[in-house]
Amino acid sequence: MTILRAGFDQCQFNDAMDYQWDFRLPRGQSINASGHKFGLTPPGLGWVVFRERKVFNEDLIFYVNYLGGEMPTATLNFSRNAAPIAVQYYQFLRLGFDGYKHIITHTLDNAVKLRDELVKSGYFTIMNETQRIPVVAVTLDPGVKKFNEFDMSNKVREKGWVLSAYSMPPDAEEVRSLRVVVRPHINHNVAMNFARDIIGACAYLDEHGGTATAPKLHAHVDPEKITPAKC
C-alpha cells in the first residue's frame, strides 16, 4: 500500500499546485495526516482516508453494540480521550483555510531559512531539495570525516535541542539523516539560534572528532520487517 503523507502540510495550502500528491496518483491507496503536528492539536490525533473500503484491513475493525446500535471502531487501541478531536474542530472554526494557510506559510519560510543556513555552512547536504513541507532533512557532506550524524545529535543535546538522527532502511544503512520538523511556535529567531548551535557543534566535532555509533536494533528483529525511516 502506498500512503500519501499530506493533509495540513504545505501541499494543502499551496496556491501553485503544480504537482500531484493525492488519489490522482494510481498507486496512492491512502492519505494520512497528523493533527498534532500542523493541525495544531494536542498530541495523539491523526487520521487516514482510504481510496476505497476494500483497501482497509477489516481485521482491524471492532464491532460493538453497547451504544444502542452496532458501532464499528477502527482505532488501534480501541478507546481513547476525545479531547484532541474537540480541539481540532475548534481550530477548524477559529482559523479556517486562510488561517491555516498563513501558519503553514510562516513555518515553511522558517524551514527554508533553517535549511539555507545549514547548507551554507558547508557541513550538510540537503535531502529534500524542493521545500514543499516545513521539514528539513539533511545528511552530512561527504567531505565530513571526523564525526557523524549521531555525534551531531548528541552534541546539540547539550544545548537543549533534540535533533532526530537515524539510519535509512536495510540496503541503505550507510545513509544517515538529521531531520527537523519546523513547528509554528519556532519563529525566525529560534530557527537561527538552532542553526547556530548546530553549526557550532559541527565546528567543535570537526576539531575534536566524534565517537558515536548508530543505536542497535533488537537482535531478534527481522531486517525485512524494520519500519522504513522517515525522510
C-alpha positions, 0 to 999 in steps of 0.5 A: 500500500502506498500512503500519501503523507499530506493533509495540513502540510504545505501541499494543502495550502499551496496556491501553485499546485503544480504537482500531484500528491493525492488519489490522482496518483494510481498507486496512492491507496491512502492519505494520512495526516497528523493533527498534532503536528500542523493541525495544531492539536494536542498530541495523539490525533491523526487520521487516514482516508482510504481510496476505497473500503476494500483497501482497509484491513477489516481485521482491524475493525471492532464491532460493538453494540453497547451504544444502542446500535452496532458501532464499528471502531477502527482505532488501534487501541480501541478507546481513547480521550476525545479531547484532541478531536474537540480541539481540532474542530475548534481550530477548524472554526477559529482559523479556517483555510486562510488561517491555516494557510498563513501558519503553514506559510510562516513555518515553511519560510522558517524551514527554508531559512533553517535549511539555507543556513545549514547548507551554507555552512558547508557541513550538510547536504540537503535531502529534500531539495524542493521545500514543499513541507516545513521539514528539513532533512539533511545528511552530512557532506561527504567531505565530513570525516571526523564525526557523524550524524549521531555525534551531531545529535548528541552534541546539540543535546547539550544545548537543549535541542533534540535533533532526530538522527537515524539510519535509512532502511536495510540496503541503505544503512550507510545513509544517515539523516538529521531531520527537523520538523519546523513547528509554528511556535519556532519563529525566525529567531529560534530557527537561527539560534538552532542553526547556530548551535548546530553549526557550532557543534559541527565546528567543535566535532570537526576539531575534536572528532566524534565517537558515536555509533548508530543505536542497535536494533533488537537482535531478534528483529527481522531486517525485512520487517524494520519500519522504513525511516522517515525522510 
